[in-house]
Amino acid sequence: MDRRVVVSGLGIAAPVGTGVERAWTALLEGRSGIGPITLFEASGLRSRIAGEVNDLRPAERLPAKTLKRSARFTQLALVAALEALVHARLDDEATRNDTAVVVGSGIGGFDMLEREHQVFLERGPGRFAPLTVPMIIPNMAAGAIAMETGCRGPSLCLSTACASGGNAIGTALDLIRSGRAEVAVAGGAECTISPFAVDGYCQLRALSTRNDAPQAASRPFSLDRDGFVIAEGAGILVLESLEHARARGMEPRVEVAGYGASADGYHPTAPDPEGRGAARAIRAALADARIAPEQVEVVNAHGTSTPLNDATETAVLKQVFGRHAYRLAIHSTKSMTGHALGASPAIEAVVAVLTIERGVIHPTINLEQPDPACDLDYVPREAREARVRTVVSNSFGFGGHNAVLVFRALDGR
């Protein structure tokens, strides 16, 4: 448990941009990636907006054979993973042969399942894509990364709804600490922008219906928030032991210092109103990182823009941090990306690393009138320069799954 685990590579495919530099610039400028749904005809739905990755262009980034046998969530994962591996300069074949892959997905290829099932209904048996089953299963993002990159260590998929990417990164951290791997490709990928999925969330009254103003629809901590905006995306990190990174000439600046997980054990979709599970996960992550609450400067909030989550998360932060909660800089990446479900924790992990490396906290946009129950500092509207050493990243999922990560600058920064 004393092995230090660092981040040596980052990759992202998000509604605010594909590629770390493009996405980061958009986030700092407060540019939303949310717009009208274009992936299907959505006129009959109550919510007709989403965070789509419009600049993905998988045909320019992936082999034709790979495209034919992969669903969109896998393509998102592959594009992000390839960027992260290049960033990490992890091109040694022997090293990749022992590299673990841990990628979470809450649902997998839901969009493809729906499309091919429609073909089945209309044309009968034996007429839909023969690789449909292996293409839609949630573990295929991890499997495809291993196949395409030659990473043949432990290959795992965590499926814990909107906590999936966080649990995946935490599991990769544990693999390296335990000595089961020296290097891991870890993160999350999701694409559930399909008619059935969107309507399902509409029936739960979970989605924003601010269809006429999509870029203003995701409004975390705002008094007039009315639900989250569904999104797609992927975030991938290359993790490795500090000793392994330095032995190959890398000098990473950020470590994954702590991981905490818990269950609410309360409700299928609603958070525990007392926030007991979320608070346990944050405290566990801080204890794992061996840091006091007062040492945290930034919290990348779950911040979904739903009436229940934002107020509950604010109360949880007060429980855990006490008076220090009012000194935290708290921000929501989802205000610009929307909620990419199982991929969101990994996208936000990429953001947490960049926040420490570059000394800038991106804003929470659309926060004009805060909910009185949300009375902390949410970095509204404009980015803020700051010397940041420690970031806590929260992720809470349907089913009461909670995953919290702590990222910290390496000593000497």
SELORO-288015 format. One record per residue: residue in three letters; y, x, z of N, C-alpha, C in turn. Coordinates in pm, whole numbers, padded with zeros to 5 digits, always signed. Each point is the difference from the previous one (the first is absolute). Layout:
alaYXZYXZYXZ...
//
This chain:
met-00120+00080+00000+00120-00080+00000+00126+00085+00000asp-00012+00130+00026+00118+00087-00001+00033+00051-00139arg-00084-00029-00100+00032+00044-00137+00122-00076-00050arg+00095+00072-00053+00120-00063-00053-00024-00034-00147val+00043-00119-00038-00021-00050-00136+00135-00023-00065val+00018+00057-00118+00129-00003-00066-00008-00074-00133val+00117-00036-00049+00012-00066-00130+00042+00105-00102ser-00083+00018-00103+00033+00100-00102+00026-00061-00137gly-00022-00131-00015+00026-00063-00129+00032-00147+00015leu+00087-00050-00088+00041-00139+00002-00005-00059-00140gly-00040-00126-00009+00004-00072-00127+00027-00147+00025ile+00072-00064-00092+00037-00139+00021+00015-00073-00132ala-00043-00125+00000+00027-00094-00110+00044-00128+00067ala+00128-00031-00005+00056-00111+00077+00098-00078-00086pro+00035-00121+00043+00097-00078-00077+00136+00069-00017val+00033+00091+00090+00127+00073-00015-00014+00123-00089gly-00121+00028-00047-00017+00111-00092-00135+00069+00015thr-00051+00050-00111-00122+00080-00001+00039+00147+00003gly-00053+00072+00096+00038+00140+00020+00092+00011+00120val-00021+00103+00080+00072+00016+00126+00150+00006-00020glu+00047+00080-00094+00145+00017-00014+00067-00129-00045arg-00060-00069-00094+00058-00124-00049+00004-00106+00110ala-00110-00015+00072-00005-00100+00106+00097+00034+00113trp+00005+00126+00038+00086+00042+00111+00147-00022-00034thr+00039+00032-00122+00139-00022-00041+00038-00147+00009ala-00089-00086-00048+00027-00144+00005+00014-00048+00144leu-00087+00047+00088+00006-00041+00140+00130+00044+00066leu+00042+00123-00026+00124+00048+00061+00120-00077-00052glu-00005-00043-00125+00110-00076-00059-00005-00148+00035gly-00106-00041+00069-00012-00139+00039-00029-00094-00116arg-00075+00049-00099-00031-00081-00119-00133-00073+00019ser+00002-00130-00012-00121-00079+00015-00086+00010-00125gly-00133-00003+00021-00093-00003-00112-00060-00138-00023ile+00061-00101+00058-00053-00136-00007+00068-00078-00112gly-00080-00076-00074+00053-00081-00109-00093-00115-00031pro+00031-00077-00105-00089-00110-00041-00138+00054-00039ile-00104-00075+00030-00136+00039-00037-00013+00002-00152thr-00052+00112-00052-00023+00014-00145-00147+00019-00033leu-00084+00027+00101-00141+00028-00026-00078-00126-00037phe+00057-00117+00028-00062-00126-00042+00107-00107-00001glu-00030-00115-00055+00092-00114-00004+00003-00066+00137ala+00114+00008+00068+00008-00042+00139+00087-00124+00021ser+00038-00067-00105+00098-00108+00013-00046-00115+00089gly-00129-00019+00017-00050-00110+00081-00013+00031+00148leu+00032+00122+00041-00018+00040+00139+00128-00013+00081arg-00015-00017+00130+00118-00008+00087+00070+00136+00009ser-00076+00107+00005+00058+00134+00001-00028+00065-00135arg+00105+00038-00071-00015+00051-00137+00058+00141-00014ile+00003+00073+00109+00056+00135+00001-00101+00097+00061ala+00013+00127-00034-00093+00101+00050+00058+00140-00018gly-00059+00094+00069+00031+00141-00022-00104+00058-00093glu+00030+00006-00129-00092+00054-00101+00034+00145-00031val-00102+00079-00031+00022+00140-00038+00019+00003-00151asn+00122-00021-00042+00028-00020-00142-00003+00128-00082asp+00010+00115+00067+00002+00127-00075-00133+00075+00012leu-00108-00069+00031-00128+00068+00022-00051+00070-00126arg-00001-00071-00112-00046+00052-00129-00131+00079+00014pro-00106-00065+00044-00127+00071+00024-00057+00066-00124ala+00025-00057-00118-00055+00059-00123+00056+00139-00026glu+00117+00031+00054+00059+00132-00017-00047+00099+00105arg-00067-00049+00103-00034+00085+00114-00150+00017+00022leu-00080-00094-00055-00143+00000+00027-00080-00003-00129pro-00120+00057-00003-00084-00003-00120-00035-00143-00040ala-00018-00022-00130-00031-00133-00051-00128-00056+00062lys-00101+00085+00018-00125-00044+00059+00020-00049+00143thr+00084+00069+00073+00028-00040+00138+00071-00135+00003leu+00094-00019-00090+00072-00127-00005-00093-00117-00024lys-00097+00018-00089-00091-00109-00036-00091-00042+00114arg-00025+00091+00093-00094-00033+00107+00065-00002+00138ser+00132-00028+00004+00068-00006+00130+00096-00117+00005ala+00004-00065+00116+00098-00106+00025+00134+00064+00032arg+00103-00082+00002+00135+00054+00015+00020+00069+00135phe-00059-00051+00107+00020+00066+00130-00057+00142-00003thr-00110+00020-00072-00057+00134-00014+00089+00089-00084gln+00059-00054-00105+00092+00078-00082+00122+00043+00081leu+00052-00088+00084+00111+00037+00088-00041+00114+00092ala-00119-00009+00058-00048+00104+00090-00016+00134-00073leu-00056-00005-00120-00022+00123-00076+00131+00070-00035val+00098-00077-00044+00129+00059-00037+00063+00068+00122ala-00004-00066+00115+00057+00059+00121-00081+00122+00046ala-00132-00009-00009-00085+00111+00045+00020+00124-00087leu+00011-00020-00130+00020+00115-00089+00132+00069+00030glu+00104-00077+00029+00129+00061+00037-00014+00077+00131ala-00068-00059+00098-00014+00065+00130-00078+00131-00011leu-00104+00001-00082-00080+00122-00015+00079+00111-00071val+00082-00038-00096+00086+00100-00066+00101+00054+00100his+00060-00090+00077+00098+00041+00101-00063+00095+00102ala-00125-00025+00034-00070+00084+00098-00053+00130-00059arg+00008+00013-00131-00057+00116-00071-00148+00018+00036leu-00069-00113+00007-00142+00003+00038-00084-00001-00128asp+00001+00113-00070-00070+00008-00128-00125+00088+00004asp-00034+00048+00119-00120+00082+00013-00123-00091-00001glu-00093+00025-00091-00117-00087-00016-00086-00002+00124ala-00019+00114+00064-00084+00005+00119+00061-00080+00114thr+00133+00008+00014+00068-00076+00105-00013-00148-00025arg+00022-00043-00124-00010-00142-00031-00143-00052+00022asn-00097+00085-00020-00138-00043+00016-00029-00045+00143asp+00075+00053+00095-00019-00036+00141+00112-00090+00054thr+00086-00050-00087+00113-00081+00043-00041-00146+00017ala+00036-00058+00113-00029-00141+00027+00100-00089-00073val-00041-00122-00027+00089-00102-00057-00013-00124+00088val+00112-00044+00056+00001-00119+00086+00116-00087-00046val-00030-00106-00070+00105-00087-00056-00029-00144+00039gly+00097-00064+00063-00015-00137+00044+00052-00100-00102ser-00061-00118+00002+00048-00112-00081-00040-00129+00071gly+00096-00088+00018-00030-00123+00071-00086-00095-00080ile+00019-00002-00133-00065-00101-00082-00070+00059-00123gly+00047+00112-00053-00061+00056-00120+00052-00066-00126gly-00086-00013-00099+00042-00048-00132+00005-00150-00012phe+00079-00063+00085+00006-00146+00002+00050-00056-00132asp+00099+00065-00059+00056-00049-00127-00105+00001-00110met-00082+00105-00004-00102+00008-00102-00112-00101+00026leu-00037-00018+00125-00101-00100+00034+00043-00138-00050glu+00124-00035+00026+00050-00131-00042-00002-00013-00153arg+00044+00106-00067+00004-00005-00147-00139-00012-00061glu-00094+00080+00048-00134-00004-00058-00077-00125+00042his+00030-00053+00116-00063-00126+00040+00045-00114-00091gln+00125+00005-00043+00048-00102-00093-00075+00009-00133val-00027+00124-00045-00080+00018-00122-00139-00059+00020phe-00058+00024+00115-00133-00056+00032+00002-00153-00006leu+00102-00061+00057+00009-00146+00001+00019-00056-00141glu+00077+00070-00081+00032-00051-00134-00108+00031-00102arg-00068+00115+00013-00092+00044-00106-00145+00007+00044gly-00024-00012+00130-00137-00002+00048-00053+00137+00038pro-00126+00006+00048-00061+00125+00045-00008+00105-00110gly+00008+00124+00042-00020+00112-00091+00118+00031-00090arg+00118-00061+00025+00112+00020-00090+00118+00074+00064phe-00003+00016+00131+00112+00072+00063-00033+00150+00006ala+00098+00081+00037-00015+00146-00001-00119+00043+00085pro-00095+00073-00057-00122+00035+00073+00022+00088+00122leu+00111+00076+00004+00027+00086+00115+00087-00068+00105thr+00014-00132-00009+00089-00071+00092-00033+00029+00146val-00126-00010+00038-00035+00016+00141+00037+00138+00053pro-00041+00110-00063+00042+00130+00054+00150+00025-00010met+00068-00068-00090+00143+00022-00015+00083-00068+00108ile-00050-00110+00055+00082-00077+00094-00024+00035+00146ile-00109+00068+00032-00031+00025+00141+00103+00097+00059pro+00042-00024+00128+00112+00076+00057-00021+00150+00007asn-00127+00045+00010-00024+00144+00013+00014+00076-00131met+00023-00072-00111+00001+00069-00129+00120+00090-00019ala+00109-00023+00070+00113+00093-00009-00042+00138+00050ala-00066+00003+00117-00049+00128+00053-00105+00059-00092gly-00091-00083-00049-00104+00049-00089+00056+00058-00128ala+00098-00067-00059+00059+00049-00126+00076+00130+00021ile+00070+00014+00112+00069+00126+00028-00101+00114+00007ala-00111-00023+00068-00103+00104+00007-00054+00034-00138met-00026-00101-00082-00054+00023-00135+00098+00075-00089glu+00128-00037+00009+00099+00058-00091+00050+00137+00043thr-00009+00032+00128+00061+00123+00049-00101+00103+00049gly-00126-00038+00016-00099+00094+00049+00002+00018+00150cys+00064-00095+00073-00001+00005+00147-00129-00065+00048arg-00093+00079+00052-00133-00053+00028-00042+00016+00145gly+00097+00002+00090-00033-00008+00142-00025-00144+00037pro+00007-00035+00129-00019-00140+00040+00096-00091-00077ser-00050-00112-00049+00082-00095-00076-00009-00136+00068leu+00114-00050+00048+00000-00119+00084+00110-00097-00042cys-00023-00128+00030+00100-00104-00019+00017-00077+00130leu+00123-00015+00044+00031-00082+00116+00063-00129-00051ser-00050-00114+00044+00054-00129-00042+00038-00081+00122thr+00125+00014+00042+00050-00067+00120+00132-00069-00032ala-00002-00075-00111+00118-00076-00043+00120+00094-00012cys+00113-00040+00057+00124+00076-00019+00007+00127+00085ala-00105+00030+00074-00010+00126+00073-00090+00100-00071ser-00054-00036-00116-00104+00082-00065+00044+00143-00027gly+00115+00018-00061+00045+00135-00031+00023+00084+00124gly+00050-00063+00108+00020+00073+00125-00131+00041+00063asn-00097-00091+00002-00131+00036+00053-00068+00107-00084ala+00024-00003-00132-00059+00102-00087+00056+00139+00033ile+00131+00008+00017+00062+00130+00033-00045+00046+00138gly-00009-00094+00094-00048+00035+00133-00144+00048-00001thr-00083-00063-00082-00140+00043-00013-00009+00138-00061ala+00082+00027-00100+00003+00133-00060+00044+00105+00102leu+00098-00036+00082+00043+00089+00108-00117+00035+00091asp-00077-00101+00038-00115+00023+00088-00108+00085-00066leu-00022-00020-00131-00099+00082-00071+00036+00147+00005ile+00128+00029-00017+00042+00141-00001-00003+00056+00141arg+00049-00076+00095-00003+00048+00139-00143+00029+00047ser-00095-00082-00044-00139+00016+00046-00073+00112-00074gly+00062+00055-00105-00065+00104-00078-00090-00052-00110arg-00004-00131-00021-00082-00056-00108+00064+00022-00136ala+00128+00034-00002+00069+00034-00125+00116+00090+00035glu+00038+00087-00094+00121+00081+00015+00117-00065-00072val-00031-00076-00105+00102-00062-00084-00041-00144-00026ala+00098-00089-00008-00028-00140-00032+00112-00058-00086val-00038-00079-00098+00093-00081-00079-00004-00139+00062ala+00113-00045+00053-00002-00122+00082+00119-00090-00031gly-00023-00132+00008+00108-00094-00022-00049-00140-00022gly+00071-00074-00085-00036-00138-00026+00048-00045-00136ala-00065-00104-00054+00037-00055-00131-00028-00149+00000glu+00085-00075-00069-00015-00145-00001+00067-00060-00123cys-00065-00103-00056+00062-00086-00101-00059-00139+00015thr+00077-00090+00057-00045-00138+00015+00101-00096-00062ile+00072+00047-00101+00097-00087-00067-00073-00078-00108ser-00057-00113+00041-00074-00089-00089+00026-00143+00045pro-00018-00098-00089+00035-00138+00037-00068-00050+00126phe-00131+00022+00012-00074-00052+00115+00046+00067+00129ala+00018+00132-00005+00040+00073+00119+00139-00040+00045val+00094-00005-00093+00136-00036+00037+00005-00143+00054asp-00070-00091-00065-00002-00137+00050-00067-00009+00137gly-00100+00084+00023-00064+00001+00131+00097+00038+00110tyr+00083+00101-00024+00100+00037+00098+00109-00106+00011cys+00031-00067-00113+00095-00110+00005-00051-00112+00092gln-00130-00030-00010-00055-00106+00084+00002+00037+00148leu+00000+00129+00029+00015+00044+00139+00145-00001+00045arg+00091-00034-00092+00145+00004+00026+00044+00140+00041ala-00062+00101-00060+00030+00138+00036+00104+00065-00090leu+00019-00054-00121+00083+00067-00100+00142-00058-00007ser+00093+00088-00034+00137-00044-00025+00005-00085-00127thr+00083-00103+00003+00022-00083-00118+00142+00017-00052arg+00060+00114+00029+00136+00029-00048-00011+00048-00146asn-00049-00089-00088-00032+00037-00138+00122+00033-00084asp+00114-00058+00034+00121+00022-00080+00071+00130+00036ala-00043+00065+00105+00064+00126+00041-00109+00096+00047pro-00086+00044-00091-00117+00078+00043+00034+00128+00075gln+00104+00071-00040+00032+00126+00067+00052-00020+00142ala+00040-00123+00030+00048-00033+00134-00105-00074+00082ala-00121-00015-00053-00100-00085+00063-00068+00064+00120ser-00022+00130-00005-00063+00068+00114+00111+00039+00096arg+00004-00067+00116+00114+00012+00092-00049+00027+00143pro-00067+00113+00023-00052+00025+00134+00110-00005+00107phe-00034-00064+00110+00084-00009+00120+00124-00088-00019ser+00011-00065-00115+00115-00086-00026-00024-00140+00056leu+00108-00066+00038-00009-00135+00053-00057-00098-00102asp+00034+00021-00129-00041-00094-00104-00123+00046-00079arg-00082+00087+00056-00121+00042-00068-00095-00119-00014asp-00076-00004-00109-00088-00117-00020-00140+00038-00044gly-00038+00127+00017-00134+00042-00038+00001+00133-00072phe-00118+00057-00018-00007+00129-00071-00009-00021-00150val+00023+00107-00073-00013+00000-00146-00124+00081-00034ile-00095-00061-00068-00124+00070-00033+00029+00114-00098ala-00076+00108+00012+00023+00117-00085-00132+00071-00027glu+00006+00095-00089-00113+00088-00030+00045+00143+00019gly-00096+00093-00002+00039+00140+00010-00110+00087+00056ala+00034+00128+00015-00092+00097+00061+00080+00115+00058gly-00050+00052+00109+00055+00122+00060-00116+00090+00037ile+00011+00127-00034-00108+00096+00028+00059+00126+00063leu-00066+00049+00104+00036+00126+00063-00118+00095-00009val+00027+00127-00019-00102+00104+00016+00019+00058+00140leu-00104-00013+00083+00002+00054+00135-00095+00118+00007glu+00033+00096+00083-00092+00112+00023+00032+00065+00133ser-00096+00075+00050+00025+00072+00125+00109+00104-00025leu+00079+00025+00103+00108+00096-00013-00054+00138-00038glu-00113+00038+00058-00059+00130-00031-00039+00009-00148his-00057-00106-00052-00042-00001-00140+00121+00008-00092ala+00105-00073+00032+00120+00002-00083+00061+00139-00005arg+00013+00063+00116+00062+00133+00004-00088+00105-00066ala-00131-00016+00009-00091+00097-00062+00014+00000-00152arg+00042-00113-00056+00016-00003-00145+00148+00008-00043gly+00085+00042+00095+00138+00028-00035+00096-00116+00006met-00043-00113+00059+00089-00114+00015+00069+00006+00136glu+00125-00043+00005+00072-00010+00126+00056-00142+00015pro-00087-00095+00034+00045-00138+00016+00103-00014+00111arg+00083-00102-00011+00106-00021+00098-00023-00118+00092val-00103-00081-00029-00024-00120+00080-00148-00009+00035glu-00028-00041+00122-00138-00021+00041-00023-00147+00036val-00125-00042-00016-00042-00130+00050-00042+00024+00145ala+00087-00040+00092-00018+00040+00139-00079-00100+00082gly+00000-00126-00041-00068-00100+00082-00039-00124-00077tyr-00101-00068+00052-00053-00121-00062-00047-00093+00110gly+00039-00126-00009-00047-00100+00094-00041-00126-00072ala-00105-00065+00046-00049-00123-00061-00042-00097+00109ser+00014-00129-00028-00039-00101+00097-00019-00133-00071ala-00049-00099+00075-00013-00136-00051+00077-00095+00090asp+00067-00098-00063+00065-00105+00078-00104-00092+00064gly-00106-00031-00076-00097-00096+00049+00064-00134+00031tyr+00088-00045-00090+00082-00117+00031-00007-00110-00106his+00028+00032-00129+00017-00103-00102-00027+00062-00137pro-00049-00079-00098-00027+00056-00133+00122+00055-00072thr+00117-00064+00017+00117+00043-00076+00122+00031+00086ala+00012-00061+00116+00119+00019+00083-00018+00115+00097pro+00109+00075+00027-00010+00105+00101-00006-00060+00141asp-00061+00072+00091+00004-00038+00141+00147-00011+00041pro+00045-00116+00047+00143-00014+00033+00048+00094+00108glu-00090+00051+00081+00038+00098+00102-00014+00143-00050gly-00053+00018-00122-00007+00132-00061-00089+00100+00070arg-00099-00048+00072-00081+00091+00081-00080+00099-00084gly-00060-00049-00110-00078+00090-00085+00086+00104-00068ala+00113-00043-00055+00090+00096-00066+00052+00103+00099ala+00035-00043+00119+00049+00095+00100-00108+00101+00038arg-00125-00048+00013-00110+00093+00031-00016+00104-00110ala+00012-00041-00125-00017+00095-00111+00111+00105-00001ile+00124-00042+00026+00111+00097+00002-00019+00097+00116arg-00034-00053+00116-00020+00090+00116-00115+00096-00025ala-00107-00048-00064-00113+00087-00030+00039+00111-00097ala+00082-00035-00099+00044+00101-00097+00088+00105+00066leu+00089-00043+00089+00086+00095+00070-00082+00091+00091ala-00098-00059+00068-00086+00081+00087-00081+00100-00081asp-00048-00044-00116-00077+00089-00086+00086+00116-00048ala+00129-00029-00026+00092+00105-00045+00053+00084+00115arg-00028-00044+00123+00046+00069+00120+00152+00011+00005ile+00064-00112-00031+00145-00003+00008+00043-00121+00083ala+00115+00011+00062+00056-00110+00078+00077-00094-00092pro+00012-00126+00035+00077-00093-00083+00141+00049-00029glu+00062+00070+00095+00138+00046-00019+00014+00109-00105gln-00112+00055-00045+00005+00104-00104+00002-00058-00141val-00020-00129-00014-00001-00064-00131+00143-00033-00042glu+00035+00036-00123+00133-00032-00051+00001-00117-00098val-00108-00014-00078-00002-00100-00108-00128-00080+00007val+00009-00130-00025-00116-00086-00017+00007-00063-00139asn-00104+00026-00081-00014-00074-00126-00076-00127+00037ala+00073-00110+00007-00055-00124+00054-00095-00066-00098his-00090-00082+00055-00079-00088-00087+00095-00090-00077gly+00100-00055+00069+00117-00061-00061-00024-00085-00123thr-00076-00107+00013-00044-00074-00119+00100-00103-00051ser+00096-00042+00083+00094-00106-00035-00057-00139+00027thr-00102-00008+00082-00052-00132+00041+00061-00037+00135pro+00018-00130+00024+00061-00042+00128-00075+00052+00121leu-00134-00002-00001-00075+00042+00117-00002+00151+00018asn-00030+00076-00108-00022+00143+00015+00122+00075+00052asp+00116-00024-00059+00115+00085+00029+00045-00013+00146ala+00001-00123+00051+00039-00019+00140-00105+00059+00093thr-00129-00019-00034-00107+00054+00085+00003+00152+00000glu+00018+00061-00118+00003+00145-00006+00118+00057+00079thr+00115-00067-00007+00115+00044+00079-00033-00003+00149ala-00063-00107+00044-00038-00010+00142-00100+00108+00038val-00092+00031-00089-00100+00104+00025+00068+00136+00017leu+00097+00029-00085+00070+00129+00011+00073+00011+00134lys+00054-00111+00047+00065+00002+00131-00102+00021+00112gln-00119-00061-00015-00107+00021+00099-00038+00147+00011val-00020+00062-00115-00051+00137-00003+00107+00103+00033phe+00119-00018-00056+00103+00104+00010+00105-00028+00108gly+00000-00120+00057+00097-00029+00104+00143+00014-00050arg+00085+00059+00081+00142+00017-00038+00015+00087-00124his-00097+00089-00023+00007+00088-00117-00010-00078-00131ala-00053-00122+00004-00010-00082-00121+00136-00018-00065tyr+00106-00004+00082+00135-00020-00055+00057+00127-00060arg-00067+00112+00020+00043+00125-00061-00081+00036-00124leu-00106-00077-00028-00082+00024-00117+00073-00042-00128ala-00026+00073-00107+00039-00045-00135-00124-00065-00060ile+00008-00130-00023-00115-00077-00048+00032-00048-00141his-00092+00018-00093+00027-00049-00135-00125-00060-00062ser+00022-00085-00100-00110-00068-00069+00001+00034-00148thr-00101+00075-00041-00017+00031-00142-00025-00128-00080lys-00065-00098+00062-00033-00125-00069+00124-00078-00043ser+00115+00031+00057+00122-00068-00045+00027+00029-00147met-00053+00113-00051+00020+00035-00141-00127-00006-00083thr-00114+00028+00061-00127+00001-00076-00071-00134+00002gly+00035-00088+00097-00087-00112+00028-00121+00048+00077his-00095-00091+00019-00117+00029+00083-00122+00021-00088ala-00041+00125-00014-00117+00035-00082-00129-00004+00080leu-00003-00081+00105-00121-00026+00078-00067+00130+00044gly-00126+00024-00037-00070+00118+00048+00059+00132-00044ala+00082+00000-00105+00064+00123-00047+00128+00031+00076ser+00061-00101+00062+00129+00022+00065-00002+00111+00105pro-00101+00007+00088+00002+00108+00098+00002+00139-00063ala-00067+00015-00114-00005+00131-00065+00132+00031-00071ile+00058-00101-00064+00133+00019-00060+00100+00040+00108glu-00008-00068+00114+00092+00030+00110-00031+00133+00067ala-00124+00045-00006-00032+00134+00049+00067+00106-00086val-00002-00020-00132+00072+00091-00089+00148+00004+00037val+00057-00118+00026+00141-00009+00039+00025+00073+00132ala-00090-00015+00096+00016+00067+00129+00006+00152-00015val-00089+00054-00084-00002+00144-00024+00132+00045-00064leu+00046-00074-00099+00125+00037-00068+00120-00012+00094thr-00003-00096+00090+00110-00017+00096+00015+00126+00085ile-00112+00057+00042+00004+00122+00080+00039+00120-00087glu-00063+00011-00116+00026+00117-00086+00144+00007-00047arg+00059-00114-00029+00130+00001-00069+00116-00044+00087gly-00029-00043+00121+00107-00030+00094+00087-00118-00038val-00060-00100-00060+00073-00122-00036-00088-00120+00032ile+00060-00103+00059-00070-00124+00033+00046-00106-00100his-00093-00051-00080+00043-00101-00099+00039-00129+00072pro+00082-00084-00063+00049-00120+00067-00099-00114-00002thr+00024-00097+00086-00059-00133-00010+00102-00086-00073ile-00030-00041-00122+00099-00075-00077-00007-00149+00035asn+00100-00073-00043+00011-00145+00016+00017-00043+00145leu+00033+00093+00088+00018-00034+00141+00149-00023+00026glu+00045-00121-00029+00140-00036+00016+00025-00070+00134gln-00092-00086+00041+00014-00074+00125-00131+00011+00077pro-00011+00094+00093-00125+00018+00073-00037-00122+00084asp-00128-00022+00013-00052-00099+00094+00040+00046+00141pro+00054-00088+00083+00033+00042+00136-00119+00058+00076ala-00123-00041-00038-00119+00056+00065-00030+00140-00049cys+00069+00042-00106-00020+00134-00059+00130+00077+00017asp+00015+00062+00117+00129+00057+00039-00002+00153+00011leu-00091+00064-00076-00006+00146+00002+00072+00057-00122asp-00005+00130-00016+00067+00067-00112-00098+00011-00116tyr+00021-00083-00104-00092-00005-00114+00055+00075-00123val+00096+00089+00019+00060+00079-00108+00041-00094-00115pro+00088-00092+00024+00032-00101-00101+00079+00055-00118arg-00043-00039-00119+00076+00010-00126+00016+00140-00057glu+00025+00102+00079+00028+00134-00053-00089+00105+00064ala-00039+00100-00081-00081+00110+00052+00080+00080+00102arg-00073+00070+00086+00063+00074+00108-00059+00140+00009glu+00085+00101-00006-00047+00137+00018-00025+00025+00148ala-00110+00069+00030-00035+00027+00139-00104+00111+00005arg+00002+00077+00105-00104+00098+00023-00116-00073+00069val-00108-00018-00072-00112-00080+00050-00121+00089+00022arg-00054-00005+00120-00121+00078+00030-00124-00089+00011thr+00017-00125+00042-00116-00084+00027+00022-00141-00052val-00098-00050-00077+00004-00135-00054-00128-00073+00039val+00015-00122+00049-00112-00090+00023-00003-00102-00113ser-00118-00021-00058-00015-00096-00110-00098-00110+00042asn+00050-00124+00004-00080-00114+00047-00058-00081-00115ser-00124-00046+00017-00064-00088-00098-00089-00099+00074phe+00024-00128-00027-00074-00105+00068-00054-00098-00104gly-00129-00035+00008-00061-00080-00105-00060-00131+00047phe-00021-00091-00097-00073-00123+00027-00132+00035+00070gly-00041-00089+00088-00119+00028+00079+00031+00076+00128gly+00129+00034+00018+00039+00072+00121-00029+00148-00003his-00007+00059-00119-00024+00145-00011+00133+00075+00015asn+00004+00099+00085+00120+00080+00023-00029+00148-00022ala+00085+00066-00078-00014+00144-00024+00138+00064+00011val+00009+00105+00077+00127+00069+00021-00021+00150-00020leu+00090+00061-00075-00005+00144-00027+00126+00067+00055val-00016+00122+00047+00113+00081+00044+00007+00125-00086phe+00114+00021-00062+00025+00119-00081+00106+00084+00072arg-00019+00133-00004+00088+00088+00075+00029+00127-00080ala+00121+00049+00010+00033+00128-00063-00079+00111+00068leu-00045+00094-00082-00067+00117+00058+00097+00082+00084asp-00051+00070+00098+00084+00083+00088+00085+00094-00085gly+00124+00019+00045+00088+00094-00069+00096-00068-00095arg-00018-00130-00028+00094-00068-00089+00130-00028+00075
//
